Amino acid sequence: MKKRRRYLTATMPDGYVKTIGPTADSFTHYWRIVAELENGKTEVFWGHSRSLAEARRKRAPAEEASKARGWKSFTFEIVELVETPV
């Protein structure tokens, strides 16, 4: 049986909205790292995962990247993806 393709939407606490799709994958969560660099600029890294536990496992590598890249600070956020009608 062919999987149904759908769109998934993440709404971050700051109001940013990210839509993923069309996809047949079973993603459940969206994660985002906003890194503040020493020069005042920011870098954003994001991804999606198939479980909350999988998304939470991205935090440790973010902390390592913060040290390796010399980030001044960073925020790590996870939100649930919601299926969006097409």
C-alpha positions as CSV (number, residue, x, y, z in Angstrom):
1,M,0.0,0.0,0.0
2,K,1.3,3.4,-0.9
3,K,1.8,5.9,1.9
4,R,-0.2,9.0,1.8
5,R,1.8,12.2,1.3
6,R,1.1,15.0,3.7
7,Y,2.4,18.4,4.9
8,L,3.6,18.9,8.4
9,T,3.8,22.3,10.2
10,A,5.9,23.4,13.2
11,T,5.1,26.6,15.0
12,M,7.9,27.9,17.1
13,P,7.4,29.9,20.4
14,D,8.6,33.0,18.6
15,G,6.0,32.6,15.9
16,Y,8.2,31.2,13.2
17,V,6.4,28.6,11.1
18,K,8.1,25.9,9.2
19,T,6.2,23.6,6.8
20,I,7.7,20.3,5.7
21,G,6.4,18.3,2.7
22,P,4.9,16.8,0.9
23,T,6.2,13.7,2.8
24,A,5.2,10.2,3.5
25,D,7.7,9.9,6.4
26,S,6.4,9.6,9.9
27,F,8.1,12.8,11.4
28,T,6.6,13.9,14.7
29,H,8.9,16.7,15.9
30,Y,10.9,19.7,14.6
31,W,14.0,20.9,16.3
32,R,15.9,24.2,15.9
33,I,19.1,25.6,17.1
34,V,19.6,29.4,17.0
35,A,23.3,30.1,17.7
36,E,24.6,33.6,18.5
37,L,28.1,34.1,17.2
38,E,30.8,36.2,18.8
39,N,30.4,38.9,16.1
40,G,26.7,39.3,16.9
41,K,25.4,37.4,13.9
42,T,23.2,34.3,14.2
43,E,23.2,30.8,12.6
44,V,20.2,28.6,12.5
45,F,20.2,24.8,12.2
46,W,17.1,22.7,12.1
47,G,15.8,19.3,11.4
48,H,12.9,16.9,12.0
49,S,12.7,13.6,13.8
50,R,10.5,10.6,14.2
51,S,10.1,10.9,17.9
52,L,10.5,13.3,20.8
53,A,13.4,11.2,22.2
54,E,15.2,11.3,18.9
55,A,14.8,15.1,18.8
56,R,16.1,15.4,22.4
57,R,19.2,13.5,21.5
58,K,20.2,16.5,19.3
59,R,20.9,18.7,22.3
60,A,24.2,17.1,23.3
61,P,25.7,17.6,19.8
62,A,24.5,21.2,19.9
63,E,26.4,21.8,23.2
64,E,29.5,20.2,21.6
65,A,29.1,22.4,18.5
66,S,28.7,25.5,20.7
67,K,32.2,24.8,22.2
68,A,33.8,23.8,19.0
69,R,32.5,26.7,16.9
70,G,32.8,29.3,19.7
71,W,29.2,30.3,19.9
72,K,28.4,33.1,22.4
73,S,25.2,31.3,23.2
74,F,22.5,29.2,21.6
75,T,18.9,28.1,22.1
76,F,17.6,24.6,21.4
77,E,13.9,24.2,20.8
78,I,11.6,21.3,20.0
79,V,8.0,21.4,18.9
80,E,5.5,18.9,17.8
81,L,4.7,18.7,14.1
82,V,1.0,19.1,13.1
83,E,-0.5,17.7,9.9
84,T,-1.6,20.6,7.7
85,P,-4.5,20.3,5.3
86,V,-3.5,20.9,1.7
